[in-house]
């Protein structure tokens, strides 16, 4: 589970809460005074209700999942793009040795991602390269738009939470005014609701909703970039370009320090092949006694 988490995001989340809790601990010994069920219900309940009223339930649920996924590692990373190029080049060798039909086994057995499986299926079907590019561009953009819908939900929640914090403030003020000439002991409770609801609204917006929205948007933008790179690779496969050409073309998507080097990747494979060939030759060579017996 720890391996699937982004340590930087987790550290940032913990640090933010520690700073707030540390300030509270430094300022008072009465920690319970910062708890208000009334303020919590007003802010959280109002924010969730507004989200379900504004968006389809499936996207609201995905928005809540994005808050948890904020501390998880993204599916695509800058370093991972190099590995994707390696996969495309392996497919290029497969196409050159077996033809496009050699990719059919890859569709069902090794490709779990629906978008990439769809692209490989287009290549195997034999569509023209430009047709594949157009269909994949549409698929990439459609996937991106679906994936970032929870971002709109989270940003809506980020703007709604402080607004309901102000609602809590008004409720607290009304409680105070109702008791200003009566039970003076209830004035403090009304003031606590007023201030804590505002505090809760800001924390929900700034430590949960906005960071989750920005993190999800960042992850999906990297994923879209990766999908466009894979689209280019699939088009090159359909054109049956050489692995060397594919390397140089796909490297144009990457930072120079992340460029894929086919030679360095092939060296271990070449060395292993040479060792296997040498071992096979040694085992096939007859012993010296057999050579003398045959007079050779």
C-alpha positions as CSV (number, residue, x, y, z in Angstrom):
1,X,0.0,0.0,0.0
2,X,2.9,2.4,0.9
3,X,4.4,1.8,-2.6
4,X,1.3,3.1,-4.2
5,X,1.4,6.4,-2.4
6,X,3.0,9.6,-3.4
7,X,5.3,10.4,-0.5
8,X,5.5,14.1,-1.4
9,X,1.7,14.5,-1.4
10,X,1.3,12.5,1.8
11,X,4.0,14.6,3.5
12,X,2.4,17.8,2.3
13,X,-1.0,16.7,3.7
14,X,0.5,15.7,7.1
15,X,2.5,18.9,7.3
16,X,-0.6,21.1,6.6
17,X,-2.6,19.5,9.4
18,X,0.4,19.5,11.8
19,X,0.8,23.3,11.4
20,X,-2.9,23.9,12.1
21,X,-2.9,21.5,15.1
22,X,0.4,22.8,16.3
23,X,-0.9,26.4,16.3
24,X,-4.0,25.3,18.3
25,X,-1.9,23.3,20.8
26,X,0.4,26.3,21.3
27,X,-2.5,28.7,21.8
28,X,-4.7,26.8,24.2
29,X,-5.1,23.8,26.4
30,X,-8.8,23.5,25.7
31,X,-8.7,21.5,22.4
32,X,-12.4,20.6,22.5
33,X,-13.3,24.2,22.1
34,X,-12.3,23.8,18.4
35,X,-14.9,21.1,17.9
36,X,-18.5,22.1,16.9
37,X,-20.9,19.6,15.6
38,X,-23.3,22.3,14.4
39,X,-20.6,24.0,12.3
40,X,-19.4,20.7,11.0
41,X,-22.9,19.6,9.9
42,X,-23.6,23.0,8.3
43,X,-20.4,23.0,6.2
44,X,-20.0,19.4,5.3
45,X,-23.7,18.7,4.8
46,X,-24.3,21.8,2.8
47,X,-21.3,21.2,0.6
48,X,-22.2,17.6,-0.2
49,X,-25.9,18.5,-0.8
50,X,-24.9,21.2,-3.2
51,X,-22.6,18.8,-5.1
52,X,-25.3,16.2,-5.5
53,X,-27.7,18.9,-6.6
54,X,-25.3,20.3,-9.2
55,X,-23.8,17.1,-10.8
56,X,-24.6,13.6,-11.6
57,X,-24.0,11.2,-8.6
58,X,-21.3,9.2,-10.4
59,X,-19.1,12.3,-10.8
60,X,-19.6,13.4,-7.2
61,X,-18.5,9.9,-6.0
62,X,-15.4,10.1,-8.2
63,X,-14.7,13.6,-6.8
64,X,-14.6,12.1,-3.3
65,X,-12.4,9.3,-4.5
66,X,-10.0,11.9,-6.0
67,X,-9.5,13.3,-2.5
68,X,-8.1,9.9,-1.4
69,X,-6.2,9.5,-4.7
70,X,-4.5,12.8,-4.0
71,X,-1.9,11.0,-2.0
72,X,-1.5,8.1,-4.4
73,X,1.0,7.8,-7.2
74,X,-0.2,8.8,-10.7
75,X,-0.7,6.3,-13.5
76,X,1.7,8.1,-15.8
77,X,4.9,9.9,-14.9
78,X,7.6,11.7,-16.7
79,X,10.0,8.8,-16.1
80,X,7.4,6.2,-17.1
81,X,7.2,7.7,-20.6
82,X,10.6,6.1,-21.3
83,X,9.2,2.7,-20.5
84,X,6.2,3.3,-22.8
85,X,8.6,4.0,-25.7
86,X,10.4,0.7,-24.9
87,X,7.1,-1.1,-25.2
88,X,6.3,0.5,-28.5
89,X,9.7,-0.4,-29.9
90,X,9.2,-4.0,-28.8
91,X,6.0,-4.0,-30.7
92,X,7.9,-2.6,-33.7
93,X,10.2,-5.6,-33.7
94,X,7.2,-7.9,-33.4
95,X,5.6,-6.2,-36.4
96,X,8.7,-6.5,-38.5
97,X,9.1,-10.2,-37.6
98,X,5.5,-11.4,-37.7
99,X,3.6,-8.6,-39.3
100,X,0.6,-6.7,-37.8
101,X,-1.0,-10.0,-37.0
102,X,1.7,-10.4,-34.4
103,X,0.0,-7.7,-32.3
104,X,-3.2,-9.7,-31.9
105,X,-1.9,-11.6,-28.9
106,X,-1.0,-8.4,-27.2
107,X,-4.6,-7.1,-27.3
108,X,-6.2,-9.8,-25.1
109,X,-3.3,-11.0,-23.0
110,X,-1.0,-8.1,-22.1
111,X,-2.9,-4.8,-22.6
112,X,-5.3,-4.0,-19.8
113,X,-5.8,-0.4,-20.5
114,X,-9.0,0.1,-22.6
115,X,-7.8,3.1,-24.6
116,X,-4.5,1.5,-25.6
117,X,-6.2,-1.8,-26.4
118,X,-8.6,0.1,-28.7
119,X,-5.6,1.7,-30.5
120,X,-3.8,-1.6,-31.0
121,X,-7.0,-3.1,-32.4
122,X,-7.2,-0.2,-34.9
123,X,-3.6,-1.0,-36.0
124,X,-4.3,-4.7,-36.3
125,X,-7.5,-4.1,-38.3
126,X,-5.4,-2.4,-40.9
127,X,-6.8,1.1,-41.0
128,X,-4.7,3.8,-42.7
129,X,-2.3,5.8,-40.5
130,X,-4.2,9.0,-40.7
131,X,-7.5,7.3,-39.9
132,X,-5.9,5.8,-36.8
133,X,-4.6,9.2,-35.8
134,X,-8.0,10.8,-36.1
135,X,-9.9,8.1,-34.2
136,X,-7.2,8.0,-31.5
137,X,-7.2,11.8,-31.1
138,X,-10.9,11.7,-30.6
139,X,-10.6,8.9,-28.1
140,X,-7.8,10.6,-26.1
141,X,-9.8,13.9,-25.9
142,X,-13.0,12.1,-24.9
143,X,-11.2,10.2,-22.2
144,X,-9.6,13.4,-20.9
145,X,-12.9,15.2,-20.7
146,X,-14.5,12.3,-18.8
147,X,-11.6,12.1,-16.4
148,X,-11.5,15.8,-15.5
149,X,-15.2,16.2,-14.7
150,X,-14.6,15.5,-11.0
151,X,-12.2,18.5,-11.1
152,X,-15.2,20.7,-11.7
153,X,-17.0,19.0,-8.9
154,X,-14.1,19.6,-6.5
155,X,-13.7,23.2,-7.5
156,X,-17.4,23.8,-7.0
157,X,-17.1,22.2,-3.5
158,X,-14.1,24.4,-2.8
159,X,-16.2,27.5,-3.5
160,X,-19.3,26.2,-1.7
161,X,-17.6,25.2,1.6
162,X,-16.6,28.7,2.7
163,X,-20.0,29.9,1.6
164,X,-21.7,27.4,4.0
165,X,-19.1,28.5,6.6
166,X,-20.7,32.0,6.3
167,X,-24.1,30.3,6.7
168,X,-22.8,28.9,10.0
169,X,-21.5,32.3,11.0
170,X,-25.0,33.7,10.4
171,X,-26.6,30.9,12.4
172,X,-24.2,31.5,15.3
173,X,-24.9,35.2,15.2
174,X,-28.6,34.6,15.4
175,X,-28.1,32.3,18.4
176,X,-26.1,35.1,20.1
177,X,-28.7,37.8,19.4
178,X,-31.6,35.6,20.6
179,X,-29.8,35.2,24.0
180,X,-28.3,38.6,24.4
181,X,-31.0,39.6,26.9
182,X,-31.7,36.1,28.2
183,X,-29.3,33.2,29.0
184,X,-25.9,34.9,28.6
185,X,-24.2,31.5,28.9
186,X,-25.5,30.5,25.4
187,X,-23.8,33.5,23.8
188,X,-20.4,31.8,23.9
189,X,-21.9,28.7,22.1
190,X,-23.4,30.8,19.4
191,X,-20.1,32.7,18.9
192,X,-18.2,29.3,18.7
193,X,-20.6,28.1,16.0
194,X,-20.1,31.3,14.0
195,X,-16.3,31.2,14.0
196,X,-15.8,27.5,13.8
197,X,-18.1,27.1,10.8
198,X,-16.0,29.6,8.9
199,X,-12.8,27.8,10.0
200,X,-14.2,24.4,8.8
201,X,-15.3,25.9,5.5
202,X,-11.8,27.3,4.7
203,X,-10.0,24.0,5.8
204,X,-12.3,21.9,3.6
205,X,-11.7,24.2,0.6
206,X,-8.0,24.7,1.0
207,X,-6.7,21.4,2.4
208,X,-9.1,19.0,0.7
209,X,-11.0,20.2,-2.3
210,X,-8.6,22.5,-4.1
211,X,-5.5,20.4,-3.7
212,X,-7.4,17.3,-4.9
213,X,-8.8,19.1,-7.9
214,X,-5.3,20.5,-8.9
215,X,-3.7,17.1,-8.3
216,X,-6.3,15.3,-10.4
217,X,-6.0,17.9,-13.2
218,X,-2.2,17.5,-13.2
219,X,-2.4,13.7,-13.3
220,X,-4.8,13.7,-16.2
221,X,-2.8,16.3,-18.2
222,X,0.2,14.0,-17.9
223,X,-2.0,11.1,-18.9
224,X,-3.3,12.9,-22.0
225,X,0.3,13.8,-23.0
226,X,1.2,10.1,-22.6
227,X,-1.8,9.0,-24.7
228,X,-0.9,11.4,-27.5
229,X,2.7,9.9,-27.5
230,X,1.2,6.4,-27.6
231,X,-1.0,7.5,-30.5
232,X,2.0,8.6,-32.4
233,X,3.7,5.3,-31.7
234,X,0.7,3.4,-32.9
235,X,0.6,5.4,-36.1
236,X,4.3,4.6,-36.7
237,X,3.5,0.9,-36.1
238,X,0.8,1.0,-38.8
239,X,3.3,2.6,-41.1
240,X,5.8,-0.2,-40.2
241,X,8.5,2.3,-39.5
242,X,11.9,0.9,-38.2
243,X,12.5,0.8,-34.4
244,X,15.4,3.3,-34.8
245,X,13.0,5.8,-36.5
246,X,10.4,5.2,-33.8
247,X,13.0,6.0,-31.2
248,X,14.0,9.3,-32.7
249,X,10.4,10.3,-33.4
250,X,9.0,9.5,-30.0
251,X,12.0,11.0,-28.2
252,X,10.8,14.4,-29.5
253,X,8.0,14.1,-26.9
254,X,10.5,13.8,-24.0
255,X,12.9,16.1,-22.2
256,X,16.4,15.6,-23.6
257,X,17.6,14.0,-20.3
258,X,14.8,11.4,-20.5
259,X,15.5,10.4,-24.1
260,X,15.2,6.7,-24.8
261,X,18.5,5.1,-26.0
262,X,17.9,1.9,-28.0
263,X,21.5,0.9,-28.1
264,X,21.9,1.0,-24.3
265,X,18.6,-1.0,-23.9
266,X,19.7,-3.6,-26.5
267,X,23.2,-4.2,-25.0
268,X,22.0,-6.6,-22.3
269,X,19.9,-8.5,-24.7
270,X,22.8,-8.7,-27.3
271,X,25.2,-9.9,-24.6
272,X,22.7,-12.6,-23.4
273,X,22.2,-13.8,-26.9
274,X,25.9,-14.0,-27.6
275,X,26.4,-15.9,-24.4
276,X,23.6,-18.4,-25.3
277,X,25.1,-18.9,-28.8
278,X,28.5,-19.5,-27.4
279,X,27.2,-22.0,-24.9
280,X,25.2,-23.8,-27.7
281,X,28.3,-23.9,-29.9
282,X,30.4,-25.4,-27.0
283,X,27.9,-28.1,-26.3
284,X,27.6,-29.0,-30.0
285,X,31.4,-29.3,-30.5
286,X,32.5,-33.0,-30.2
287,X,35.1,-33.9,-27.6
288,X,38.8,-34.2,-28.7
289,X,38.7,-38.0,-28.3
290,X,35.9,-38.2,-30.8
291,X,37.9,-36.2,-33.3
292,X,40.9,-38.6,-33.1
293,X,38.7,-41.6,-33.5
294,X,37.2,-40.3,-36.7
295,X,40.6,-39.2,-37.9
296,X,39.7,-35.5,-38.1
